[in-house]
Each structure stands twice: as C-alpha cells, then as structure tokens.
Amino acid sequence: MALEKAFITPYDASGNPGAEIPVLFNPTEYSIEKSNQFAEIAIPGLESPLLQFTRGNIKTLTMDLFFDTYTDKSGEDVRNYTNKITDLLKIDSDLHTPPVCLFSWGKLNFTCVLERATQRFTM
C-alpha cells in the first residue's frame, strides 16, 4: 500500500471546498478522543452519588505536524507553510466562526474546526 499525503481542506460559508493545504511530512502518530459527561446526584444516606448521563462531548483529533524547509535549497521560510495552518484559527467574516475543515489522510477523513495550534521553531 502506497503512502498517501495528508491534506487539510477548509470550507467556505456555502460549504464549498477551498484550496487544499498539504502537510509536508505525515504525522508519526495521532489520537482520537471521545468522551461523555455525567452529573453526580448526591442523595443523603447513600455511600456514593448517583450518576446521570448529561451529554456527549465532541470527538477530538490530536497530532503533531512537522514542517521542514531547512534542507530546501530555495531558502523558503517555513512560516509560509505553518501560517496556512494557523490562519485556520481566524474568524471567517461570513461564518462568524473559524472555517470547517476536512483533514484527509488515506482512509482517515475527519471533519473538524481547528481549536488550537502551537508552533515550535527549531534550527
């Protein structure tokens, strides 16, 4: 099976896909988290509170993306790539929210909104 490149595709207010943002190097690992929320109901005389399901929480995809232009002979600034990712945190004036995106990597298709991005620059 051939390796497939990972892409992030933002969508506009009408649901039309924008330009795909390629990931320079595929992640070495990722995690998907999903949880539920419960309320504790304290009842006098019971040893422990009763639990009541209140709602499900959103599914979260977490990964580290690696961008490297140091070995590239063009001398291109790596921020030309990383800014495309961090720009997905900006509020879309039509949506009044950051854009919905699709992270695609092989058979993994994850519809999402970018919640957080941390950048670390190393020489």
All heavy atoms as an XYZ file, in Angstrom:
977
protein
N       0.843     -1.177      0.000
C       0.000      0.000      0.000
C       0.891      1.244      0.000
O       1.784      1.385      0.835
C      -0.893     -0.017      1.236
C      -1.878      1.109      1.276
S      -3.179      0.727      2.452
C      -3.115      2.149      3.457
N       0.675      2.137     -0.925
C       1.481      3.346     -1.059
C       1.111      4.359      0.024
O      -0.036      4.434      0.450
C       1.270      3.960     -2.435
N       2.106      5.131      0.455
C       1.839      6.198      1.413
C       1.065      7.306      0.734
O       1.337      7.651     -0.410
C       3.150      6.757      1.960
C       3.945      5.842      2.867
C       5.266      6.512      3.243
C       3.168      5.501      4.109
N       0.098      7.853      1.454
C      -0.687      8.957      0.916
C      -0.374     10.217      1.699
O      -0.150     10.168      2.902
C      -2.179      8.632      1.000
C      -2.570      7.465      0.108
C      -4.067      7.267      0.058
O      -4.790      8.272      0.002
O      -4.488      6.116      0.076
N      -0.364     11.332      1.001
C      -0.102     12.624      1.608
C      -1.326     13.081      2.391
O      -2.454     12.853      1.991
C       0.209     13.630      0.494
C       0.927     14.845      0.964
C       2.353     14.504      1.228
C       3.165     15.753      1.372
N       4.272     15.522      2.273
N      -1.101     13.741      3.516
C      -2.184     14.305      4.317
C      -2.486     15.718      3.821
O      -1.580     16.466      3.433
C      -1.800     14.330      5.786
N      -3.778     16.082      3.824
C      -4.228     17.398      3.387
C      -5.266     17.935      4.358
O      -6.017     17.167      4.953
C      -4.872     17.341      1.999
C      -3.921     17.018      0.893
C      -3.754     15.717      0.461
C      -3.189     18.022      0.278
C      -2.875     15.407     -0.556
C      -2.303     17.723     -0.743
C      -2.147     16.416     -1.158
N      -5.307     19.252      4.484
C      -6.360     19.932      5.231
C      -7.092     20.811      4.229
O      -6.480     21.629      3.543
C      -5.791     20.784      6.376
C      -5.009     19.900      7.344
C      -6.906     21.534      7.089
C      -4.236     20.658      8.388
N      -8.401     20.635      4.136
C      -9.216     21.406      3.189
C     -10.221     22.251      3.955
O     -11.113     21.708      4.612
C      -9.981     20.465      2.234
O      -9.052     19.561      1.628
C     -10.703     21.251      1.161
N     -10.095     23.593      3.910
C     -11.102     24.451      4.552
C     -12.316     24.612      3.647
O     -12.206     24.518      2.418
C     -10.362     25.780      4.728
C      -9.327     25.785      3.654
C      -8.971     24.345      3.382
N     -13.468     24.856      4.254
C     -14.707     25.062      3.511
C     -15.228     26.464      3.772
O     -15.097     26.982      4.882
C     -15.758     24.022      3.912
C     -15.446     22.663      3.340
C     -14.502     21.835      3.936
C     -16.067     22.226      2.185
C     -14.188     20.599      3.394
C     -15.764     20.988      1.637
C     -14.826     20.183      2.250
O     -14.520     18.965      1.705
N     -15.848     27.072      2.760
C     -16.394     28.414      2.923
C     -17.810     28.344      3.500
O     -18.324     27.257      3.797
C     -16.350     29.200      1.608
C     -17.249     28.638      0.519
O     -18.144     27.808      0.813
O     -17.085     29.036     -0.652
N     -18.456     29.509      3.638
C     -19.787     29.593      4.251
C     -20.836     28.807      3.474
O     -21.819     28.345      4.042
C     -20.209     31.060      4.371
N     -20.630     28.623      2.170
C     -21.581     27.873      1.345
C     -21.289     26.375      1.335
O     -22.001     25.609      0.687
C     -21.556     28.394     -0.095
O     -21.870     29.763     -0.116
N     -20.226     25.972      1.998
C     -19.858     24.560      2.028
C     -18.991     24.126      0.866
O     -18.797     22.934      0.648
N     -18.453     25.099      0.126
C     -17.564     24.784     -0.995
C     -16.131     24.629     -0.499
O     -15.659     25.431      0.307
C     -17.621     25.894     -2.050
C     -19.008     26.060     -2.629
O     -19.677     25.081     -2.937
N     -19.456     27.297     -2.730
N     -15.427     23.601     -0.986
C     -14.051     23.411     -0.533
C     -13.119     24.484     -1.066
O     -13.249     24.935     -2.207
C     -13.684     22.037     -1.082
C     -14.604     21.807     -2.231
C     -15.862     22.578     -1.930
N     -12.176     24.897     -0.222
C     -11.142     25.839     -0.635
C      -9.915     25.076     -1.095
O      -9.967     23.870     -1.342
N      -8.799     25.779     -1.171
C      -7.547     25.163     -1.618
C      -7.031     24.194     -0.557
O      -6.989     24.526      0.633
C      -6.504     26.241     -1.893
N      -6.636     23.008     -0.995
C      -6.064     22.026     -0.086
C      -4.736     22.523      0.451
O      -3.937     23.096     -0.279
C      -5.818     20.695     -0.803
C      -7.040     19.894     -1.090
C      -6.701     18.546     -1.714
O      -5.677     18.438     -2.419
O      -7.468     17.609     -1.483
N      -4.511     22.302      1.735
C      -3.244     22.654      2.362
C      -2.485     21.346      2.582
O      -2.907     20.520      3.390
C      -3.472     23.375      3.701
C      -4.306     24.641      3.488
C      -2.137     23.683      4.372
C      -4.815     25.256      4.777
N      -1.393     21.133      1.853
C      -0.653     19.879      2.046
C       0.163     19.911      3.332
O       0.656     20.951      3.753
C       0.267     19.822      0.820
C       0.448     21.251      0.425
C      -0.819     21.972      0.811
N       0.269     18.769      3.959
C       1.135     18.606      5.117
C       2.465     18.112      4.573
O       2.503     17.139      3.827
C       0.514     17.597      6.107
C       1.453     17.297      7.249
C      -0.820     18.131      6.620
N       3.569     18.795      4.904
C       4.862     18.439      4.315
C       5.291     17.027      4.683
O       5.768     16.284      3.848
C       5.934     19.444      4.732
C       5.853     20.825      4.110
C       7.063     21.670      4.499
C       5.751     20.754      2.597
N       5.153     16.660      5.957
C       5.506     15.320      6.415
C       4.321     14.760      7.177
O       3.780     15.420      8.071
C       6.744     15.348      7.319
C       7.983     15.780      6.605
C       8.389     17.098      6.625
C       8.744     14.862      5.889
C       9.522     17.514      5.958
C       9.884     15.259      5.217
C      10.276     16.585      5.247
N       3.906     13.552      6.838
C       2.783     12.931      7.526
C       3.109     12.741      9.003
O       4.261     12.508      9.362
C       2.440     11.588      6.883
C       1.755     11.762      5.544
O       1.106     12.759      5.278
N       1.904     10.778      4.687
N       2.097     12.816      9.871
C       2.344     12.624     11.301
C       2.830     11.206     11.595
O       2.483     10.266     10.883
C       0.977     12.869     11.945
C       0.011     13.110     10.853
C       0.716     13.111      9.560
N       3.637     11.063     12.641
C       4.102      9.731     13.038
C       3.045      9.024     13.875
O       3.038      7.801     13.959
C       5.411      9.814     13.845
O       5.196     10.663     14.973
C       6.531     10.370     12.994
N       2.168      9.783     14.509
C       1.074      9.209     15.278
C      -0.026     10.249     15.425
O       0.200     11.439     15.244
C       1.539      8.737     16.659
C       1.966      9.851     17.582
C       2.430      9.351     18.941
O       2.702      8.142     19.077
O       2.501     10.166     19.857
N      -1.208      9.774     15.757
C      -2.325     10.667     16.057
C      -3.204      9.986     17.083
O      -3.113      8.780     17.294
C      -3.107     11.048     14.791
C      -3.850      9.910     14.131
C      -5.175      9.642     14.444
C      -3.233      9.108     13.174
C      -5.857      8.600     13.836
C      -3.902      8.071     12.562
C      -5.213      7.820     12.894
O      -5.891      6.791     12.290
N      -4.058     10.765     17.745
C      -5.003     10.184     18.688
C      -6.373     10.805     18.450
O      -6.483     11.968     18.073
C      -4.547     10.407     20.139
O      -4.517     11.787     20.440
N      -7.387      9.988     18.653
C      -8.778     10.436     18.561
C      -9.402     10.186     19.921
O      -9.311      9.084     20.461
C      -9.544      9.686     17.453
C      -8.920      9.990     16.093
C     -11.018     10.077     17.478
C      -9.549      9.253     14.928
N     -10.003     11.222     20.468
C     -10.605     11.131     21.796
C     -12.085     11.448     21.722
O     -12.486     12.396     21.051
C      -9.915     12.116     22.742
C     -10.436     12.080     24.157
C      -9.719     13.086     25.047
O      -8.510     13.279     24.881
O     -10.391     13.667     25.904
N     -12.890     10.668     22.404
C     -14.339     10.897     22.505
C     -14.739     10.555     23.920
O     -14.272      9.558     24.479
C     -15.087     10.008     21.501
C     -16.602     10.071     21.599
C     -17.150     11.362     21.045
C     -18.662     11.305     20.990
N     -19.305     12.349     21.750
N     -15.573     11.376     24.541
C     -15.975     11.124     25.914
C     -17.435     11.527     26.122
O     -18.050     12.149     25.260
C     -15.075     11.882     26.885
O     -15.216     13.273     26.685
N     -17.955     11.157     27.264
C     -19.302     11.529     27.679
C     -19.215     12.296     28.987
O     -18.236     12.191     29.724
C     -20.185     10.287     27.878
C     -20.491      9.603     26.577
O     -20.726     10.240     25.567
N     -20.467      8.281     26.583
N     -20.272     13.041     29.289
C     -20.308     13.821     30.515
C     -21.443     13.308     31.393
O     -22.548     13.025     30.888
C     -20.506     15.295     30.182
C     -20.063     16.225     31.256
C     -19.940     17.638     30.730
O     -20.758     18.094     29.949
N     -18.919     18.331     31.166
N     -21.165     13.223     32.673
C     -22.143     12.740     33.636
C     -22.283     13.745     34.770
O     -21.338     14.458     35.103
C     -21.704     11.381     34.214
C     -21.693     10.283     33.197
C     -20.577     10.070     32.398
C     -22.792      9.470     33.022
C     -20.553      9.056     31.457
C     -22.785      8.455     32.078
C     -21.662      8.250     31.294
N     -23.466     13.783     35.369
C     -23.709     14.624     36.536
C     -23.819     13.722     37.756
O     -24.399     12.641     37.678
C     -24.984     15.430     36.365
N     -23.243     14.172     38.847
C     -23.354     13.439     40.100
C     -24.543     13.988     40.876
O     -24.675     15.196     41.049
C     -22.086     13.594     40.932
C     -20.877     12.929     40.335
C     -19.669     13.008     41.241
O     -19.775     13.492     42.392
O     -18.594     12.581     40.796
N     -25.399     13.097     41.338
C     -26.559     13.497     42.117
C     -26.368     12.952     43.531
O     -26.399     11.735     43.749
C     -27.863     12.957     41.493
C     -27.986     13.461     40.054
C     -29.071     13.363     42.325
C     -29.062     12.787     39.258
N     -26.123     13.859     44.453
C     -25.891     13.451     45.839
C     -27.234     13.194     46.525
O     -28.136     14.036     46.509
C     -25.118     14.529     46.575
N     -27.357     12.029     47.107
C     -28.569     11.674     47.842
C     -28.142     11.331     49.264
O     -27.303     10.452     49.475
C     -29.297     10.493     47.168
C     -29.714     10.916     45.769
C     -30.481     10.039     48.021
C     -30.467      9.885     44.994
N     -28.708     12.047     50.246
C     -28.335     11.777     51.644
C     -28.580     10.306     52.001
O     -29.584      9.715     51.620
C     -29.254     12.692     52.458
C     -29.643     13.776     51.496
C     -29.674     13.125     50.142
N     -27.620      9.736     52.702
C     -27.746      8.358     53.161
C     -27.115      7.342     52.225
O     -26.944      6.188     52.602
N     -26.781      7.731     50.993
C     -26.107      6.800     50.076
C     -24.602      6.947     50.213
O     -24.082      8.042     50.461
C     -26.519      7.050     48.631
C     -27.940      6.680     48.234
C     -28.153      6.933     46.744
C     -28.223      5.216     48.544
N     -23.915      5.840     50.031
C     -22.459      5.828     50.159
C     -21.761      6.622     49.059
O     -20.701      7.211     49.258
C     -21.974      4.376     50.124
C     -20.642      4.171     50.756
C     -20.336      2.704     50.910
O     -20.968      2.049     51.753
O     -19.469      2.227     50.158
N     -22.350      6.636     47.864
C     -21.776      7.389     46.746
C     -22.916      8.013     45.941
O     -24.055      7.543     45.984
C     -20.924      6.477     45.865
O     -21.705      5.440     45.322
N     -22.608      9.088     45.206
C     -23.675      9.758     44.438
C     -24.127      8.906     43.251
O     -23.398      8.050     42.761
C     -23.010     11.046     43.961
C     -21.559     10.746     43.952
C     -21.330      9.743     45.036
N     -25.347      9.153     42.816
C     -25.848      8.529     41.600
C     -25.287      9.293     40.408
O     -25.083     10.508     40.474
C     -27.376      8.570     41.560
C     -28.114      7.790     42.651
C     -29.611      8.009     42.515
C     -27.779      6.322     42.573
N     -25.028      8.590     39.329
C     -24.534      9.230     38.113
C     -25.648      9.276     37.086
O     -26.375      8.297     36.901
C     -23.347      8.463     37.538
C     -22.068      8.497     38.349
C     -20.993      7.669     37.659
C     -21.583      9.915     38.539
N     -25.757     10.421     36.423
C     -26.749     10.575     35.367
C     -26.053     11.111     34.123
O     -25.342     12.108     34.178
C     -27.863     11.540     35.791
C     -28.914     11.729     34.724
C     -30.022     12.655     35.184
O     -30.023     13.160     36.293
N     -30.982     12.871     34.305
N     -26.257     10.430     32.990
C     -25.689     10.892     31.725
C     -26.315     12.231     31.374
O     -27.531     12.404     31.436
C     -25.981      9.871     30.616
C     -25.588     10.340     29.247
C     -24.269     10.339     28.843
C     -26.554     10.809     28.360
C     -23.909     10.778     27.588
C     -26.199     11.252     27.100
C     -24.872     11.238     26.709
N     -25.460     13.213     31.007
C     -25.985     14.522     30.622
C     -25.812     14.804     29.133
O     -26.715     15.306     28.497
C     -25.330     15.654     31.434
O     -23.910     15.582     31.276
C     -25.694     15.557     32.895
N     -24.637     14.468     28.583
C     -24.436     14.705     27.148
C     -23.117     14.084     26.694
O     -22.249     13.773     27.495
C     -24.416     16.202     26.826
C     -23.245     16.953     27.435
C     -23.344     18.458     27.131
N     -22.272     19.181     27.764
C     -21.127     19.492     27.169
N     -20.903     19.156     25.936
N     -20.199     20.167     27.819
N     -22.991     13.941     25.409
C     -21.731     13.507     24.823
C     -20.867     14.712     24.511
O     -21.376     15.812     24.305
N     -19.575     14.523     24.512
C     -18.636     15.578     24.145
C     -18.162     15.365     22.709
O     -18.343     14.295     22.137
C     -17.433     15.577     25.098
C     -17.824     15.974     26.503
O     -18.662     16.838     26.691
N     -17.230     15.333     27.490
N     -17.543     16.381     22.149
C     -17.088     16.297     20.770
C     -15.915     15.338     20.634
O     -15.200     15.065     21.601
C     -16.697     17.685     20.215
C     -15.551     18.297     21.025
C     -17.876     18.606     20.170
C     -14.973     19.543     20.394
N     -15.729     14.840     19.438
C     -14.582     13.988     19.129
C     -13.410     14.907     18.788
O     -13.577     15.897     18.078
C     -14.918     13.093     17.934
C     -13.920     11.984     17.711
C     -14.228     11.162     16.481
C     -15.487     10.361     16.620
N     -15.697      9.437     15.485
N     -12.228     14.581     19.306
C     -11.045     15.416     19.125
C      -9.932     14.607     18.471
O      -9.628     13.503     18.913
C     -10.555     15.952     20.491
O     -11.621     16.638     21.128
C      -9.380     16.892     20.322
N      -9.347     15.175     17.432
C      -8.194     14.589     16.754
C      -6.967     15.415     17.147
O      -6.974     16.640     17.006
C      -8.392     14.620     15.240
C      -7.203     14.225     14.359
C      -6.867     12.752     14.548
C      -7.518     14.508     12.893
N      -5.928     14.755     17.643
C      -4.707     15.435     18.078
C      -3.515     14.821     17.363
O      -3.420     13.593     17.258
C      -4.522     15.277     19.602
O      -5.685     15.760     20.257
C      -3.305     16.041     20.084
N      -2.624     15.685     16.880
C      -1.409     15.203     16.216
C      -0.380     16.308     16.165
O      -0.695     17.482     16.353
C      -1.720     14.729     14.799
C      -2.057     15.847     13.834
S      -2.465     15.287     12.198
C      -3.957     14.385     12.514
N       0.856     15.918     15.902
C       1.934     16.866     15.652
C       2.222     16.853     14.154
O       2.360     15.782     13.559
C       3.210     16.467     16.407
C       3.079     16.644     17.907
O       2.337     17.552     18.328
O       3.723     15.883     18.648
N       2.284     18.032     13.565
C       2.662     18.156     12.157
C       4.071     18.720     12.098
O       4.427     19.612     12.870
C       1.683     19.073     11.416
C       0.231     18.619     11.402
C      -0.629     19.648     10.672
C       0.087     17.263     10.755
N       4.859     18.224     11.176
C       6.262     18.613     11.057
C       6.469     19.288      9.702
O       6.100     18.731      8.664
C       7.148     17.366     11.180
C       8.607     17.651     11.103
C       9.275     18.275     12.153
C       9.336     17.291      9.988
C      10.628     18.531     12.081
C      10.690     17.541      9.901
C      11.336     18.161     10.954
N       7.031     20.493      9.733
C       7.328     21.238      8.519
C       8.817     21.563      8.514
O       9.335     22.089      9.495
C       6.518     22.535      8.468
C       5.034     22.310      8.390
C       4.276     22.117      9.527
C       4.394     22.273      7.162
C       2.921     21.903      9.459
C       3.037     22.056      7.082
C       2.300     21.868      8.232
N       9.493     21.248      7.416
C      10.933     21.469      7.338
C      11.284     22.058      5.981
O      11.002     21.469      4.951
C      11.681     20.147      7.532
C      13.184     20.324      7.508
O      13.670     21.465      7.632
O      13.879     19.301      7.364
N      11.890     23.248      6.007
C      12.381     23.853      4.765
C      13.883     24.102      4.843
O      14.455     24.681      3.927
C      11.659     25.189      4.470
O      11.867     26.081      5.567
C      10.181     24.984      4.237
N      14.517     23.662      5.937
C      15.948     23.906      6.134
C      16.790     23.279      5.026
O      17.731     23.893      4.535
C      16.383     23.381      7.502
C      17.835     23.625      7.795
C      18.287     24.907      8.118
C      18.755     22.595      7.745
C      19.623     25.137      8.387
C      20.097     22.821      8.009
C      20.523     24.098      8.327
O      21.846     24.324      8.584
N      16.438     22.065      4.639
C      17.222     21.374      3.612
C      16.805     21.784      2.199
O      17.442     21.398      1.237
C      17.072     19.849      3.756
O      15.689     19.513      3.678
C      17.661     19.377      5.065
N      15.747     22.577      2.094
C      15.287     23.057      0.801
C      16.242     24.148      0.308
O      16.534     25.107      1.015
C      13.867     23.627      0.952
C      13.235     24.002     -0.362
O      13.847     23.790     -1.419
O      12.103     24.515     -0.332
N      16.743     24.006     -0.883
C      17.739     24.949     -1.422
C      17.156     26.318     -1.755
O      17.876     27.272     -1.963
C      18.386     24.362     -2.687
C      19.070     23.031     -2.450
C      20.246     23.156     -1.527
C      20.956     21.834     -1.418
N      21.463     21.522     -0.138
N      15.827     26.431     -1.802
C      15.214     27.707     -2.172
C      15.296     28.736     -1.048
O      15.104     29.928     -1.282
C      13.747     27.497     -2.562
O      12.983     27.144     -1.421
N      15.543     28.285      0.190
C      15.607     29.210      1.314
C      14.245     29.719      1.739
O      14.147     30.737      2.422
N      13.199     29.013      1.367
C      11.833     29.437      1.699
C      11.607     29.393      3.203
O      12.042     28.465      3.890
C      10.816     28.535      0.987
C       9.393     29.005      1.152
C       8.414     28.223      0.299
O       8.814     27.234     -0.334
O       7.253     28.622      0.280
N      10.930     30.389      3.721
C      10.615     30.488      5.138
C       9.558     29.436      5.487
O       8.521     29.346      4.830
C      10.091     31.893      5.446
C       9.964     32.186      6.921
O       9.789     31.241      7.719
O      10.020     33.371      7.283
N       9.817     28.650      6.526
C       8.883     27.587      6.926
C       7.528     28.167      7.337
O       6.499     27.499      7.237
C       9.496     26.713      8.051
C       9.531     27.471      9.374
C       8.753     25.403      8.191
N       7.501     29.434      7.762
C       6.237     30.061      8.155
C       5.276     30.226      6.986
O       4.074     30.391      7.183
C       6.505     31.396      8.840
C       7.179     31.195     10.211
C       7.598     32.476     10.824
N       8.704     33.023     10.008
C       9.419     34.061     10.348
N       9.187     34.699     11.468
N      10.398     34.479      9.571
N       5.797     30.167      5.750
C       4.898     30.179      4.588
C       3.972     28.961      4.617
O       2.866     29.008      4.086
C       5.683     30.191      3.281
C       6.458     31.473      3.082
O       6.149     32.497      3.671
N       7.484     31.423      2.260
N       4.421     27.882      5.216
C       3.609     26.665      5.351
C       2.796     26.675      6.647
O       1.615     26.361      6.652
C       4.501     25.415      5.319
C       5.154     25.206      3.987
C       6.436     25.668      3.737
C       4.490     24.545      2.959
C       7.046     25.474      2.503
C       5.087     24.354      1.725
C       6.364     24.825      1.509
O       6.949     24.637      0.283
N       3.458     27.025      7.756
C       2.759     26.961      9.043
C       1.668     28.019      9.165
O       0.653     27.785      9.821
C       3.746     27.094     10.216
O       4.427     28.351     10.134
C       4.750     25.953     10.211
N       1.844     29.174      8.517
C       0.813     30.212      8.576
C      -0.481     29.766      7.907
O      -1.564     30.207      8.290
C       1.305     31.514      7.940
C       2.303     32.232      8.815
O       2.439     31.942      9.999
N       3.026     33.166      8.232
N      -0.394     28.884      6.922
C      -1.611     28.370      6.286
C      -2.437     27.570      7.286
O      -3.667     27.572      7.223
C      -1.253     27.496      5.082
C      -0.657     28.279      3.934
C      -0.253     27.361      2.803
C       0.438     28.146      1.700
N       0.895     27.271      0.608
N      -1.762     26.912      8.210
C      -2.468     26.149      9.242
C      -3.020     27.097     10.308
O      -4.204     27.043     10.646
C      -1.530     25.111      9.907
C      -0.904     24.184      8.866
C      -2.268     24.336     10.989
C      -1.862     23.313      8.108
N      -2.190     27.993     10.834
C      -2.655     28.888     11.894
C      -3.713     29.871     11.397
O      -4.535     30.323     12.186
C      -1.480     29.653     12.541
O      -0.792     30.394     11.536
C      -0.538     28.700     13.241
N      -3.717     30.168     10.109
C      -4.768     31.028      9.552
C      -6.147     30.386      9.662
O      -7.165     31.083      9.614
C      -4.480     31.375      8.085
C      -3.396     32.427      7.932
O      -2.984     33.025      8.954
O      -2.935     32.639      6.793
N      -6.197     29.071      9.838
C      -7.480     28.382     10.001
C      -8.119     28.680     11.357
O      -9.266     28.326     11.593
C      -7.298     26.869      9.828
C      -6.840     26.423      8.446
C      -6.561     24.929      8.443
C      -7.867     26.784      7.386
N      -7.390     29.362     12.239
C      -7.948     29.793     13.520
C      -8.669     31.138     13.400
O      -9.422     31.523     14.298
C      -6.837     29.925     14.569
C      -6.204     28.617     15.030
C      -4.902     28.899     15.761
C      -7.169     27.845     15.901
N      -8.453     31.852     12.302
C      -9.056     33.174     12.120
C     -10.560     33.049     11.886
O     -11.035     32.090     11.285
C      -8.417     33.899     10.933
C      -6.973     34.265     11.181
C      -6.384     34.991      9.998
C      -4.936     35.373     10.264
N      -4.335     36.018      9.092
N     -11.281     34.054     12.350
C     -12.736     34.068     12.221
C     -13.108     34.450     10.793
O     -12.690     35.492     10.287
C     -13.371     35.082     13.205
C     -12.880     34.828     14.628
C     -14.884     35.059     13.118
C     -13.170     33.468     15.172
N     -13.892     33.598     10.140
C     -14.391     33.872      8.795
C     -15.503     34.907      8.910
O     -16.451     34.730      9.689
C     -14.915     32.573      8.171
C     -15.397     32.759      6.752
O     -16.370     33.524      6.547
O     -14.826     32.127      5.848
N     -15.412     36.004      8.148
C     -16.391     37.096      8.269
C     -17.800     36.672      7.843
O     -18.782     37.221      8.338
C     -15.938     38.308      7.455
O     -15.795     37.951      6.088
N     -17.917     35.716      6.938
C     -19.239     35.235      6.533
C     -19.818     34.248      7.540
O     -21.019     34.240      7.801
C     -19.170     34.566      5.152
C     -18.822     35.545      4.050
O     -19.163     36.744      4.187
O     -18.201     35.125      3.058
N     -18.969     33.404      8.105
C     -19.431     32.370      9.032
C     -19.521     32.873     10.476
O     -20.245     32.318     11.281
C     -18.468     31.173      9.007
C     -18.333     30.396      7.713
C     -17.224     29.358      7.829
C     -19.650     29.721      7.371
N     -18.732     33.919     10.805
C     -18.592     34.423     12.172
C     -18.031     33.344     13.091
O     -18.344     33.285     14.284
C     -19.917     34.967     12.711
C     -20.500     36.036     11.850
N     -19.975     37.305     11.795
C     -21.540     36.009     10.984
C     -20.674     38.020     10.939
N     -21.626     37.260     10.426
N     -17.220     32.484     12.527
C     -16.566     31.389     13.228
C     -15.383     30.935     12.372
O     -15.345     31.260     11.184
C     -17.576     30.229     13.450
O     -16.962     29.195     14.201
C     -18.076     29.674     12.155
N     -14.439     30.214     12.925
C     -13.380     29.661     12.067
C     -13.982     28.675     11.069
O     -15.058     28.112     11.315
C     -12.453     28.940     13.055
C     -12.754     29.535     14.382
C     -14.191     29.927     14.340
N     -13.322     28.446      9.951
C     -13.912     27.574      8.926
C     -13.916     26.100      9.347
O     -13.051     25.644     10.091
C     -12.973     27.772      7.725
C     -11.668     28.162      8.333
C     -12.015     28.966      9.553
N     -14.910     25.395      8.857
C     -14.948     23.943      8.988
C     -13.913     23.394      8.014
O     -13.768     23.891      6.896
C     -16.358     23.398      8.664
C     -16.352     21.874      8.599
C     -17.354     23.895      9.690
N     -13.167     22.384      8.444
C     -12.115     21.803      7.616
C     -12.299     20.295      7.523
O     -12.993     19.695      8.339
C     -10.739     22.084      8.221
S     -10.334     23.831      8.354
N     -11.646     19.722      6.541
C     -11.582     18.273      6.408
C     -10.118     17.880      6.425
O      -9.343     18.351      5.588
C     -12.242     17.808      5.110
C     -12.161     16.307      4.830
C     -12.972     15.527      5.861
C     -12.658     16.001      3.423
N      -9.729     17.057      7.406
C      -8.385     16.506      7.439
C      -8.466     15.147      6.761
O      -9.221     14.269      7.192
C      -7.868     16.358      8.876
C      -6.492     15.756      8.937
C      -5.377     16.542      8.735
C      -6.324     14.403      9.157
C      -4.105     15.988      8.771
C      -5.060     13.837      9.199
C      -3.948     14.637      9.001
N      -7.721     14.972      5.680
C      -7.745     13.730      4.911
C      -6.355     13.133      4.877
O      -5.386     13.809      4.533
C      -8.187     13.997      3.469
O      -9.444     14.598      3.438
N      -6.288     11.849      5.219
C      -5.019     11.137      5.179
C      -5.334      9.671      4.959
O      -5.744      8.974      5.864
C      -4.246     11.356      6.461
C      -2.898     10.733      6.510
C      -2.077     10.440      5.467
C      -2.197     10.322      7.678
N      -0.912      9.883      5.905
C      -0.959      9.803      7.262
C      -2.491     10.360      9.028
C      -0.016      9.314      8.164
C      -1.551      9.873      9.907
C      -0.332      9.363      9.476
N      -5.191      9.237      3.735
C      -5.551      7.860      3.399
C      -7.025      7.638      3.648
O      -7.869      8.361      3.144
N      -7.345      6.664      4.497
C      -8.745      6.359      4.808
C      -9.298      7.194      5.955
O     -10.482      7.131      6.254
C      -8.885      4.873      5.148
C      -8.628      3.982      3.954
C      -8.845      2.534      4.297
C      -8.560      1.675      3.067
N      -8.769      0.259      3.346
N      -8.433      7.989      6.607
C      -8.880      8.855      7.699
C      -9.410     10.157      7.119
O      -8.677     10.923      6.499
C      -7.739      9.148      8.671
C      -8.034     10.156      9.781
C      -9.109      9.633     10.718
C      -6.774     10.504     10.549
N     -10.694     10.405      7.294
C     -11.330     11.672      6.927
C     -12.000     12.199      8.182
O     -12.906     11.562      8.723
C     -12.353     11.482      5.809
C     -11.678     11.147      4.504
O     -10.833     11.891      4.029
N     -12.037     10.018      3.925
N     -11.545     13.366      8.648
C     -12.017     13.913      9.912
C     -12.498     15.329      9.670
O     -11.709     16.217      9.355
C     -10.869     13.893     10.934
C     -11.297     14.098     12.349
C     -11.701     13.027     13.128
C     -11.289     15.362     12.911
C     -12.096     13.210     14.444
C     -11.680     15.561     14.225
C     -12.084     14.480     14.992
N     -13.810     15.555      9.780
C     -14.383     16.891      9.647
C     -14.193     17.598     10.978
O     -14.502     17.040     12.037
C     -15.869     16.813      9.280
O     -15.999     16.067      8.065
C     -16.456     18.192      9.076
N     -13.679     18.829     10.920
C     -13.282     19.478     12.166
C     -13.268     20.995     12.039
O     -13.440     21.548     10.962
C     -11.886     19.005     12.558
S     -10.644     19.346     11.284
N     -13.038     21.627     13.173
C     -12.710     23.044     13.269
C     -11.435     23.089     14.093
O     -11.347     22.444     15.142
C     -13.830     23.853     13.952
C     -13.420     25.295     14.148
C     -15.119     23.771     13.150
N     -10.438     23.816     13.622
C      -9.166     23.890     14.340
C      -9.391     24.632     15.650
O      -9.872     25.767     15.668
C      -8.117     24.606     13.484
C      -6.696     24.613     14.023
C      -6.159     23.186     14.148
C      -5.797     25.422     13.114
N      -9.076     23.962     16.742
C      -9.282     24.540     18.064
C      -8.020     25.211     18.590
O      -8.075     26.247     19.242
C      -9.707     23.441     19.041
C      -9.892     23.927     20.458
C     -10.183     22.807     21.432
O      -9.679     21.695     21.240
O     -10.923     23.069     22.398
N      -6.867     24.595     18.308
C      -5.620     25.097     18.889
C      -4.452     24.712     17.990
O      -4.442     23.628     17.408
C      -5.449     24.475     20.274
C      -4.185     24.800     20.981
C      -4.072     24.180     22.374
N      -4.465     22.774     22.441
C      -5.535     22.320     23.103
N      -6.312     23.152     23.738
N      -5.814     21.036     23.122
N      -3.482     25.602     17.903
C      -2.249     25.317     17.162
C      -1.087     25.911     17.949
O      -1.121     27.072     18.328
C      -2.298     25.913     15.770
N      -0.100     25.093     18.204
C       1.113     25.536     18.880
C       2.265     25.376     17.902
O       2.404     24.321     17.287
C       1.382     24.682     20.144
O       0.259     24.783     21.005
C       2.634     25.143     20.866
N       3.053     26.416     17.760
C       4.198     26.355     16.845
C       5.486     26.352     17.660
O       5.626     27.112     18.597
C       4.198     27.560     15.908
C       2.990     27.623     15.010
C       3.075     28.813     14.089
O       3.812     28.778     13.114
N       2.339     29.860     14.408
N       6.410     25.491     17.258
C       7.741     25.465     17.853
C       8.727     25.453     16.706
O       8.667     24.594     15.829
C       7.917     24.233     18.729
C       9.285     24.220     19.420
C       9.461     23.016     20.327
N       9.496     21.819     19.500
C       9.025     20.639     19.894
N       8.453     20.512     21.049
N       9.109     19.602     19.095
N       9.638     26.423     16.695
C      10.618     26.547     15.622
C      11.984     26.126     16.154
O      12.443     26.636     17.174
C      10.667     27.994     15.107
C       9.358     28.440     14.515
C       8.445     29.145     15.278
C       9.029     28.119     13.211
C       7.224     29.546     14.740
C       7.815     28.529     12.664
C       6.915     29.236     13.435
N      12.606     25.180     15.454
C      13.893     24.632     15.864
C      14.842     24.675     14.685
O      14.461     24.345     13.576
C      13.729     23.165     16.325
O      12.721     23.122     17.334
C      15.016     22.626     16.869
N      16.060     25.041     14.951
C      17.067     25.032     13.887
C      17.836     23.745     13.953
O      18.250     23.292     14.981
C      18.024     26.227     14.058
C      19.050     26.297     13.000
S      18.249     26.645     11.444
C      19.465     27.611     10.671
